[in-house]
Amino acid sequence: MKHRGLYLGVLSALTALVLFSLGSGLWGGSSGGHWTEQLFRGVCHQIPIRSFTFMGEPMAVNSRCFGVFTGLWTGWLLIPLLMRFTSKKKWPLFFLLFAALLQIIDYSGNFFLLWENTNSSRFLLGTLLGLGSSILVADLFQPKQTRD
């Protein structure tokens, strides 16, 4: 694997991101100003009814953001296994575009009152978006091919 140090550094950061997003249920204290909520305030709307709970406390991020973070982490873990399937292929880009399109469709359907999305559907679609984002960069870690 090329750039092994970078890969492990990003994996560590994504692991911290997922753990921090669990919020005050994991880290102790009460919600409403917990340091984990402050950490994500600029990137997530943190509406309590759109958030899962963990150990009886609302998570620091909403279900869609948690899905994106979880998908990024899971996709990152899969990079070493997927490199041979993604090398010089276009499907990772199409997968990411499809996941983004699903986000738009889900948001629009909810906005126009065609359906009401749930925390589970937000999490699932966020996970697909995160997975697609991580898988798209797998080629960057592919060792260079040498000519014989």
N, C-alpha and C positions, 0 to 999 in steps of 0.2 A: 504494500500500500504506500502510495506517495503521500507526503505531508502527514505522516502519522501523528506527530506532535500537535499539529493543528486540529486533526480529527479528534484526538483525545481531549484537547482543550475545549473545543466546542461541545463535545459530549458532556464534559463536566459542567459547563455553563448551562446547557439545556437541562441537565439533571437538577441543578439548583433552581432553575426557573420553574420546573414542574413542582418541586418540593415547596418553594416559596408560595406558589399559587394556591396551595392547599389552605393557606391562611392560618388564622388563630387556633383552629382545631388541632393543628399539628404542633404549633409553636407555643401554645399556652396564651393565656390572656383572653380578653374578650374582644369581640368585633366592635367596629365603630372607632376607627382611629388606630387600629393595630398597625404595627410597622409594615406588615405585608400588604395591607390595604393601601398604605401610603406609597409603597414601592410601585404598585401598578396603577395608581390613580391617573397618570397621564396617558395610558394606553388602553384602558378598559373602563367602560361606563359603570361597572360594578353594581348594577341594579339587583338588589337582594332576591327578588322573585325570579330572576333569570340566572341565578347561581345555585349550584349544588351546595349541600352542606357536607362538612367533614367533621366527624366526631361531635356532632351537635352544633357546630358553628358554621355560618356561611363562609364559603371559600372567598379568597381575596380577589378572584376574578369571576366573570360570568361563565356560563357553560360553554359558549362558543370559543372564548379565549382559552379556556382550559383545554378544549378539544384541539385547538391549533397548537398549543404548547405540547400537549401529549403526542400529537401527530408528528411534530418536529422532532421530538425526542425519539419516538419509535422509528421514524424514517431514518434518523441518524444512526441508530443502532443497526439498522438493516443495510446500510451502505456497503460494508464489506461483503455481504452476501449477494447484493444486487449489482455490484459493479460489472460483472460479466454480462448481465442482462440489459444494462443500460448503456454500455459503451457504444458510442456513436449511433445511438438509436433516438428516434423522435418521440417514442411513446411517453417518456417522462414529462415532456412539455405538454403533450396532449392531455395527460392525466391531470397536470396542474391546471390547465385551462378549463377542463371539464369540472374540476372541483370548484374553481372560481365561479363558473357558470351556475353550478348548483347553489352556491351562496346567493347569487343574484336572484335566481328563481325563488329560493326559499324566502328571502327578504321581501321580494315583490309580492309573492302570494300572501304573505302575512300583512303587508302594507295595504294591499287592495282587498283585504278581508275575504280572500278566496279560501284560506285555511289559517289555522293558528299553529305556528310552530311551537315545539316544546323544548324543554331543556335537553332532552335526549336527542332530538333531531338536530338542535344547534350543536351539541357536542359531537355527534357523528359527522356532520358536514364540516365542522371545524377541524376534526381529526383528519379527514380526507385532504383538506387544504394544507395542513401541516405536513402530512406524509408526502404529498406532491412536491412541496417546496424542498424538503430534504432530499428526496430521491432525484430531483432535477440536478442537484450539484454533485451527484455521485461520480460523474465523469472526471471531476477535478482531482479525485483521489486515485484514478486509474494510473498504474505505472505506464511510462512511455514504452511503446513497442519499439524494439530494435530490429533493424534489418539484418538478415543473415548474409 
